[in-house]
Amino acid sequence: MTAHLSDQDIQRDAISGARILVGDMLMWSDLDSLDVPLAAREIVRAAIGAKRPRRVLLAGPRAGLLVDTVPADVPVDLLVRALPDARTLGDRAGLHRSAELYCGGLDVFEPGHTYDLVVALGGPERLLGPDSEGLTDAQTIARLSALLDDGGRLVLDLANELGFTDLVSAVPDATLESDAGWHVGAHGFGSRHLFARERTPLLQGEGLHLEACFAALPTVDEHRVLVHREAPRDDRLRDQVGFQAGLAMDEHFSATPMLREPRNVVERVVDGGLLDELSPAWLVVAAKGAGVAAASYPAIVVAEPEADSRWSTVTVVAPDAAQSVSWAASRADTETSEGTVARGLVPLAQGRSFELDLRRACATRRHAAIRTRVRRYAAWLSDNQTWTTQTAEQRFFATPANTLVDGDDLRLADRSWRRTGVVSGEDALVRGLRDFARRLLASGSAHPWRVTVTPDELTVTLGAMAGATVTTAMIARVARIEAEVAATVAGRPEDIEELLARNLEQGQFARDLPAPDEIGFRELLTHDRVISRELREKNGQVKWLEGTLRHRDRYIRSLERVIERYEDTLTYRAVEAMRAPRRIATEKAVAVAKTTAQDALPPGALSKARQLAARMLK
């Protein structure tokens, strides 16, 4: 049931106490598909730390999940469009002294008071329901600004119409073809999102000035990495921005068809200084009016997925490159462990991705360039000065994907993971090369080896480049350790055997055609060209062989005609007629002689004679 909000007639949900507005959705939940915005939480904390708010509005389901960030003695209002979400958030807001819930669309939201902190996440697509009046991005900002006090702050995210997500994705957003895409083409909604050049003028037109702007990756609904627009210009932070942004995009596209490899694109975007213009979305902090106390915001925020996992962390990098790491679940302890696996709160290292460097070497198809890097990697893993008694437990996690290039040195990117039981340098090399081989072949990236090579075969080849002999027993040993670690982190130790079988299977079978959800279209074209070239070579061989067969057939037919002409001559027929009686008489004479000899000679004489003749002929 829905109704317009009025002073005389306000409907409330009997369970949560939420006020029901127009645009409410009774049988829908946004929170079923959304996680806690851990990265945005750090920005909201910075805004609250700069100025303690008098009253806070959290608009949108993801913003509502940040209710724990607001001090318990500060009144907070929550606006969501789905009634099940209002009930869920009502439980989370129960510890606040004053928390008011609203269920409906932003277009009819009139609380009767203003706020000095408004957090709105998701844009008009998440703030409006099917019964609401459509709003563009500009109109949404105008309504939010009207709810803001002078001196207050607005934290909101905006989708970028020219984000490079659309430039590398091979398919449209899946949500657009689901029920969540009801707003596409609906009356009142904009036909496109904003461009970077339109962002600041739009805020200024509503009396807001831009205080901070962050590139939000990988999408507007998932802020895994937030990068302040000034961070890529800092030489101390640029490499880390490229590595973390590329990692976030790589994880996001792990199950989505791509036009080209996203990590490579992100590295180039960051190096070109275009991350702000081409980011998939922005998280904006804007202040209303003059005299707003300045806030100090982080340069980079990295939030790992699966916020409910006790292994996930949030890393905040300050403008001076100082780092602070905390658990996503906001625990006070500094370490967690299970079985043989442990993880602590350790800052991230700086440098460029070694895996990307190795992939680029493979793309050149120059074995010497690949060999140089593989030997460098093997020497690093076997260096006893690097892997001491204190650090040897981290060596298992030193895969190329988790390794950085810092000048002439290699270093571990994420040093927080440890595994009890020292893994030898040889096994660590097998694990790292095998992981790289799986990822390289699965992505369809260019390489100088045959198309049908398997990950295990490529591991043997790469190991040989470093002077190591990779055996089946070594691969099986490493696969079991990988399965044990994966089962431990997932909290399902009973799945070890299943994970082991899947791990071994992934390495034993060639990927003649890489999976469509793990390869870029450009890489697929390269893969197709390699196969086409081999097919052309085989077709040329087949055509040559077919021509040779046709030549021999013609020669045989000419010989047959010559033989037929000889058989038609009178001489040939006469000789055949004379040979027939003689042949018959000869055969009968020989048969009679054999019979007579067998009767006259003692048993076994003929066989002995044959043996004697054989010895004499030798």
ABEGO torsion letter per residue (X at the ends): XBBBBBAABBBBBAAAGBBBBBGBBAABBAAAABBBBAAAAAAAAAAAAABBBABBBBBEAAAAAAAAABBAABBBBBBBABAAAAAAAAAAAAABABBBBBBEBAAABBAGBBBABBBBBGEAAAABBAABBBBBAAAAAAAAAAABBBGBBBBBBBBBAABAAAAABABBBAAAABAAAAABGBBGBBABBBBAAAAAAAAAAAGBBBABBBBBOABAABBABBBBAAAAABAAAAAAAAAAAAAAAAAAAAABBBABBAAAAAAAAAAAGAAAAABABBBBBBBBEBGBBBBBBBABBBBBBGAABAABBBBBBBAAGBBBBBBAAGBABABBBBEABBBBBBBBBBEBBAAAAAAAAAAAGBAAAAAAAAAAAAAAAABAAABBAAAAAAAAABBAAABBBBEABBBBABAABBBBEBBBAAAAAAAAAAAAAAAAAAAGBBBABBAABBAAAAAAAAAAAAGBBBBAAAAAAAAAAAAAAAAAAAGBAAAAAAAAAAAAAAAABBBABBBAAABBAAAAAAAAAAAAAAAAAAAAAAAAAAAAAAAAAAAAAAAAAAAAAAAABAAAAAAAAAAAAAAAAAAAAAAAAAAAAAAABBBGAAAAAAAAAAAAAX
